[in-house]
Structure formats: structure tokens, C-alpha cells
Amino acid sequence: MQAEPEQNELPPMLASSWKRSRKWGVDPKSVQDELLTDGELEDRRERMRDLFQACSPVLETLYMQVRHSSFMVLVSDRDGYIVAKWGDPPFTDRASRVRLDIGANWEERVKGTNAIGTSLAESKPVSVWGNQHYCEENRFLTCYAAPLYSPTGELLGILDVSGDARLHHPHTLGMVITAAQACQARLLLHQARRELVLQMREADALMESMSHPMIAVDTDGQITRVNQSAARWLGHAMADCIGQPLTRWFDPDDVKVLLTRSDRDVSVLKPALADSDVSWVAKPIQDERKRTFRIHLTGRIPADSHSDKQEPVSNLVVGCPKVREVFELAVRIAPSPLTLLIRGETGTGKDRLARTVHEASGRKGAFVAVNCGAIPETLVESELFGYEKGAFTGARKDGYKGKFEAADGGTLFLDEIGDMPPASQVVLLRVLEEKKVTRIGSHRPIPVDVRVIAATHQNLEQAVAEGRFRADLFYRLREMELVLPPLRERTDLRLLAEHFLKKVEQELGRAIGVSDEVWPILEQHDWPGNLRELRQVIRQSAYQACLIRGVDWISLQDLPLLRREEPGSEKTVSLLSINDAEERAVAQAIQAARGNLSEAARLLGIGRTTLYRKLHKYPHLKPRC
Ligand SMILES: Nc1ncnc2c1ncn2[C@@H]1O[C@H](COP(=O)(O)OP(=O)(O)OP(=O)(O)O)[C@@H](O)[C@H]1O
């Protein structure tokens, strides 16, 4: 054991630290250690996950430099708790005896003068060698520590290299300082990347939140982005719209003008189909040299009545006994605090059921829906739990209230829960257990009163068996389970179809009937897209009947269902797009009118100019003279 140094032998920073240690009442002969429980340690590690993710290459390189030399690398959080270590026996065994180990607190108030504690107290790099340590048991050590800062200068913790005092070398401190600086640089890079993803996501969310249809096209006229509302209008899934030429839906001449004259501030486009009500405003997005990068099209529709999510719960169709049972049970359990898991194929009405539970629960707060599958892995936590101002560069100035806080007093609907990344599953489980959230960049847990409803179309039991989904979270979420049957097993298809037809009638402003021969076809289809697909088919058929054929009833020829599949396929029907249907209708009309275009236009119930425009789109249909 080395003797205590004289005060004047200590460097000034350490002399002040000794004074503080005395003031704290630390006993140099008997240390009262402060240790974390496993849960607390996990929590603190979790809060530094970003740092470890971004900086592990630096920390590993540092460890490679000191291994085999009775040295170890440690990281403490900003409260002095060691949360990570890299080292090898026998030195780590000796270090463990004085609790220089994961979970122990090395603040000065616990351990007296030591590199981690003093570096924290002074916010400066420091080395503490042998008998410069305040507590006798630590005097076999030599330690070098430097603060770890976030890119915005916030203290995150301490990087420390500790070893046998006999191997002390002043240069080691320089190495630790360099590594701490490299960590800050890597964090900056990491956060810049994350910020970029956030911004892209924000742009997507903005686009998605618009109730008006929006389409972005590149300078070649190809679609690069659409929102749900536009995808609905275009008659395809969002992913299928990307890369398609705009000329599939708009007059090619108009599109040509739009692309060549995209320097114009704003122009108005008329769609080739459904020419009646929707008009599209095009606005170029330009760089600083006024070169057009993208063109944004916003559709103006008279009423957004086909919007997915705005229907009052009382309007739901529950004509099938199986479904009625599910809804009745949902309403009965709604006032309880039970966590609910809703299962069912895509488009079976899980979202609607979750809203029903919320409305029947009497909870005054908001219903907040989150699609866990749509959030990039790195953003799940900031989205759910929020972040403090300055948590990372590019973070909003006032911080961000996560979805849990937004749903306080209400219901949080976690859709596609099976897609939640494993790391976020841990945090979610903790929030469910503790009913508190801690924003990223904060240490203050905020109590929340949130009823959680999760939904999935996946086989979660299998995901648990394959290790993709945590078993404890699965059981925590499934305090109560509701299962929605697929449309092919429902007995109320006709009621649903009539319900969707009513909405289209409102859009089109006229009553529309359905011919008898249509029903068996609808009943036979196996509806992989369930209610959403049925709604889409009804809408497309009604538009086809009214706007293309000019009649007030849907008959077989309007159904985008009648195309036969490849021979040998079990299915007899599959969907046609609005465009295919339009092309077919034009061909039939020209054939029926024996090439007389005025007559064909009359049969189609459209003007001659409109028919000419359509022939521009389908030049092979032009009658030969
Ligand atoms: N009982 C119902 N009566 C009338 N319309 C319904 C009913 N249930 C769902 N819908 C409609 O069906 C469509 C799909 O429903 P919803 O979005 O709730 O399905 P989901 O199962 O949550 O879909 P996903 O799995 O894709 O998230 C929506 O337009 C919704 O309004």
C-alpha cells in the first residue's frame, strides 16, 4: 500500500478533489460502494445505446491497444456508474475486488478522488496514479479518464483506461483524450445519418398526413412518391405506383408540357380518366439554380369521403355473427385497463376495432395510432418515447413529445407490432411495466396513463419461437386477445359492399345499383386484401359504370375481377386496374360503334374530345380508315 501524498505533492486539480472527498465524508479506509440492480443497469445502458452503437469501433480499438498489458477500458455514465468494460483477467479480477466493475458508482462522493469521479466533477481529462487515489484500496491503480461529449456538447459519461499503478505512463492520458474525441466525431456522424432519416420520414409523414392526394414525379415524368390518398385514386397499391409514368393517368400532351415547362410556378393538369371532378395542381421543386428536381401534384377533390380512417364507429358493418361477437366483447372490455392484442389478416378492420375500443372506453385522451412496421428501426424510440431538445443535431428545437405522451389519458394503437425491432421491444416492455417514459436525452421519467392496443397480421407465436419477438412482451400485450375473421369467412359481404357503395354514391352524387349477376362473383372471390380490397373493387366498378359507361348500375363488365388467371391456377378471377378497365371499355365501345367515334363517345357517355384524348393514350385502339 502506498503512503498518502502530502497535499503540496498533488497537482492542483487533484488537491481540490481531495478536499471535496473529505467534505463528502468519504472514509479512505472503508468504502461504502453504491451498486446498481440488474434492471437499473439495463436502463442506464439503454440510455447510452446511441453512444455504444456509434462508438464501438473506437472503444474496441482502444481496448486492442491496451490488452495484454494489465489495463482495461471502462465507460461510465454521467452519474458515475460504470456501464461497460473491456478487459482480461487477472487484472479485471483485482479490479473487481475494489468494484472497478460494471454497475458500481465511481463518483467522488462514493470513491473519493479517482479518475472517473474527478473527471466528472471537473468536466476535464485527468489521470490519477497510485497514492493520488483518495481511498487506500484503490492505490494499486493508475487511471486515465476523459469526458465523453455529445455533438452538442452535453456530457454523456466518462471514458476511462485503468491499469496496474506500476505501469503508469503519462502518455496514456493523451490516448484516452484522442479516443474520447473520436467518439464525439462518430456520434456526430451517427446523428447526422439519423437526422437525415428523420427528415425523410418527416417528409413522408407530411405527405401522408395530407388528406388530398399527392404525387411526386421526377423530370422524366415517372412517379417517385405517392400518398395513400393518391394511391387510392390511381387504383394501385402505393408501392406499385412508384416508377410508373404519369402518362398512364394523364394526357401525354399535358404531361409533356408540364415536364418541358416545369419552370412555370404552378400549372393545372386534367386527368385522362375521371375527368369530371378532380383537378391536379402541379408545382415544381427547384434547386438554388432554378433547375427542376421534382414536380409535386396535388389533387383537389370535392369530398374526401373515401378516406380510410374518418368513419364514425357507429357506421361500421357488423352483420356477421362472428364479427358481432368480437365487437361486443371489445365494447364490454373497453373500460378495463387490459392491454389488447388484435389479430387478423391485413384489411380486416383491426384499426377500426381498436378505435371502437377507444371510443367505448370512456378515456378522455386521444387515440394515437403508430404503424411500427413503417418506422425505421433507429427512429422507433424517438417516435414512441420522444426526445429532449438538443438530444441530437437536427432534433426539433423544443424536443419532441413521443406517441406515448401524446396518448396520455387515451389509447395508443401499435399496429404491425410484429415488425417492431427487438431493441425497441425491450424498452416498450419496460414502459408497459413501469407506466413511465423517459425521453431520449433525458433522465426524468414521465408517468403516463396509456391504454395500449397492439395489432398484427403475423403469427407471433412463430416469431417468438424464432427469437424475433420477445416472449415476455408477447404475453404482456396479450392480456386480452381479439381475432377478426378474414372477409372470405364473413357472412355480411353484401352488407359491406352496399355500405362501401353508399360512400361512392356520395362522391359521385348519384344512386348506383348492382346487377344480380355481380353478387356470386363477389361472394366467390377469396379477397386476400379483405375489406380494403372489397372497398376498392366497389369504388372502381362504380366509377367505371358511371364515368366510362355512363350508366347507374354496376354490371359484370364493370367489375375489375373478371380476368381469368393462367390455366392451371386455382383462382378464376383477379383484379384489373382502372386503366385496364378503361382501355377495355374504349375498345368495346369502338367495336360496338363500328369505328364511328362520335357514336363510341356517346356509348361511353363522354365527349368526343375526351375520347380523342383516351385514344392518344391507347393509339392501337384508333380505328383504321
Ligand atoms: N366493420 C366495418 N364496417 C365497414 N367498414 C369497415 C369495417 N371494418 C373495416 N372497415 C373499412 O375497411 C378498411 C380496412 O380497415 P382497417 O384499416 O381497420 O384494417 P386493418 O386490419 O387495420 O388493416 P391493416 O392490417 O392493413 O392495417 C377501412 O377502409 C375501414 O374503414
The ligand as an SDF file (V2000), in Angstrom:
LIG
                    3D

 31 33  0  0  0  0  0  0  0  0999 V2000
  -66.8760   -3.2930  -39.8270 N   0  0  0  0  0  0  0  0  0  0  0  0
  -66.5810   -2.4550  -40.8210 C   0  0  0  0  0  0  0  0  0  0  0  0
  -67.5600   -1.8400  -41.4920 N   0  0  0  0  0  0  0  0  0  0  0  0
  -67.2760   -1.0170  -42.5070 C   0  0  0  0  0  0  0  0  0  0  0  0
  -66.0470   -0.7240  -42.9330 N   0  0  0  0  0  0  0  0  0  0  0  0
  -65.0360   -1.3150  -42.2840 C   0  0  0  0  0  0  0  0  0  0  0  0
  -65.2330   -2.1920  -41.1920 C   0  0  0  0  0  0  0  0  0  0  0  0
  -64.0400   -2.6120  -40.7380 N   0  0  0  0  0  0  0  0  0  0  0  0
  -63.1260   -2.0200  -41.5180 C   0  0  0  0  0  0  0  0  0  0  0  0
  -63.6930   -1.2440  -42.4340 N   0  0  0  0  0  0  0  0  0  0  0  0
  -63.0200   -0.4820  -43.5010 C   0  0  0  0  0  0  0  0  0  0  0  0
  -62.1300   -1.4100  -44.1300 O   0  0  0  0  0  0  0  0  0  0  0  0
  -60.8820   -0.7910  -44.4180 C   0  0  0  0  0  0  0  0  0  0  0  0
  -59.7480   -1.5380  -43.7360 C   0  0  0  0  0  0  0  0  0  0  0  0
  -59.9080   -1.4580  -42.3170 O   0  0  0  0  0  0  0  0  0  0  0  0
  -58.6780   -1.2230  -41.2980 P   0  0  0  0  0  0  0  0  0  0  0  0
  -57.7430   -0.1700  -41.8100 O   0  0  0  0  0  0  0  0  0  0  0  0
  -59.2470   -1.0530  -39.9350 O   0  0  0  0  0  0  0  0  0  0  0  0
  -57.9940   -2.6530  -41.4470 O   0  0  0  0  0  0  0  0  0  0  0  0
  -56.6500   -3.1920  -40.7540 P   0  0  0  0  0  0  0  0  0  0  0  0
  -56.9000   -4.6220  -40.4110 O   0  0  0  0  0  0  0  0  0  0  0  0
  -56.2530   -2.2770  -39.6540 O   0  0  0  0  0  0  0  0  0  0  0  0
  -55.6560   -3.1060  -41.9640 O   0  0  0  0  0  0  0  0  0  0  0  0
  -54.0260   -3.2720  -41.9210 P   0  0  0  0  0  0  0  0  0  0  0  0
  -53.7500   -4.6510  -41.4350 O   0  0  0  0  0  0  0  0  0  0  0  0
  -53.6660   -3.1070  -43.3710 O   0  0  0  0  0  0  0  0  0  0  0  0
  -53.5280   -2.1940  -41.0400 O   0  0  0  0  0  0  0  0  0  0  0  0
  -61.0300    0.6530  -43.9380 C   0  0  0  0  0  0  0  0  0  0  0  0
  -61.4390    1.4210  -45.0230 O   0  0  0  0  0  0  0  0  0  0  0  0
  -62.1310    0.5970  -42.9050 C   0  0  0  0  0  0  0  0  0  0  0  0
  -62.8090    1.8300  -42.8060 O   0  0  0  0  0  0  0  0  0  0  0  0
  1  2  1  0
  2  3  1  0
  2  7  2  0
  3  4  2  0
  4  5  1  0
  5  6  2  0
  6  7  1  0
  6 10  1  0
  7  8  1  0
  8  9  2  0
  9 10  1  0
 10 11  1  0
 11 12  1  0
 11 30  1  0
 12 13  1  0
 13 14  1  0
 13 28  1  0
 14 15  1  0
 15 16  1  0
 16 17  2  0
 16 18  1  0
 16 19  1  0
 19 20  1  0
 20 21  2  0
 20 22  1  0
 20 23  1  0
 23 24  1  0
 24 25  2  0
 24 26  1  0
 24 27  1  0
 28 29  1  0
 28 30  1  0
 30 31  1  0
M  END
$$$$
